[in-house]
């Protein structure tokens, strides 16, 4: 299959170029020339299939023309070593737990799949692969874990100074080895701009063999569509879910749209954001206006210029009317988010992280107007990753910290300080 740029459909490349170069030279995003659809044979038996069987079917639909089926099966099996269970809080009120991977965040699905696909695409290549990633919290930790000490790779993680939680920061900065963390004196949007600038410098990109691990890379999105199907199959037969997606860069919601294109029956999507509500505002007004991001307690959603809006627009052929018919947007303040953390604990004895709390608020608002709906809120990270907020709202040590996170607490942070000047960043990359 060939892949084209959202900015220029005539710019088309093969799978290896799309995944390893990540970003087209015109600053668009790569999309498949034709969106795959799973056939009737799959949908006749999908509820009886395992998570892994579903993942293999989806991976083959997207990449089977270019990657042998056994290689894809190995990639999926190596990725899905943990589950995505659906938890029912109350009738029609469900939470999809996506934090059971090694770094306790939904990004583990995409990062682990991408690392394995890249390893297959670069087999026999003796060039060092440099993986760049901008993170607002969880992406960097998942990518660091997926690529840590993988031969032939080095990872450079850019994160905004003072805008990630302490334990998230340790996941980025304490591994060492082939992982380097850059603490950027700016916002996530600044980090994302620096990463994109490196790819748009084609000489730099080629000389360092750069690839991206952000959701601008299609290999991050496809495996995230696995768990939308996994969530729906855990609901009673005939129930069409309303997926509520805590959203920042909008890769997660875009993955849900890919699942719908594959044939998954979905009633509606809700884009739940904090005060960084660029997309909800677009859905209300039809005007898409990016702006500087604002810091909130749901930091992974602090994005003022979401990259994947380009893909969302392409999936709806640029139609605002079509997008708003399928996606609703709603935003909440930090005070509302804090109150939701307390309320979910009081009502259901369930600890929900700040991002999931934003989603739960949106789900409740939707059900108030659509009482027959079954909402599935994506709980994107383990609440233990946000101890300051959780302890403030639920009391000291309210959330037990899993061992794989607790062991990071005493490790030394190692990060290089940089500003937001692309020229300085490019020079640093050249000096690696």
Secondary structure, 3 states (H helix, E strand, C coil): CCEEECCCCCCEECHHHHHHHCCCCCCCCEEECCCCCCCHHHHHHHHHCCHHHHHHHHHHHHHCCCCCHHHHHHHHHHHCCCCCCEEEEECCEEEEECCCCCCCECHHHHHHHHHHHHHHHCCCCCCCEEEEEEECCHHHHHHHHHHCCCCCEEEEEEEECCCCCHHHHHHHHCCCCCEEEEEECCCHHHHHHHHHHHHHCHHHHHHHCEEECCCCCHHHHHHHCHHHHHHHHCCCCCCCEEEEEECCCCHHHHHHHHHHHHCCCEEEEEEEECCCCHHHHHHHHCCCCCCCCCCCCCHHHCCCCCCCHHHHHHHCCCCHHHHHHHEEEEECCHHHHHHHHHHHHHHHCCCCCHHHHHHHHHHHHHHHHCCCCCEEEEECECHHHHHHHHHHHHCCCCCCCCHHHHCCCCCCCCCEEECCCHHHHHHHHHCC
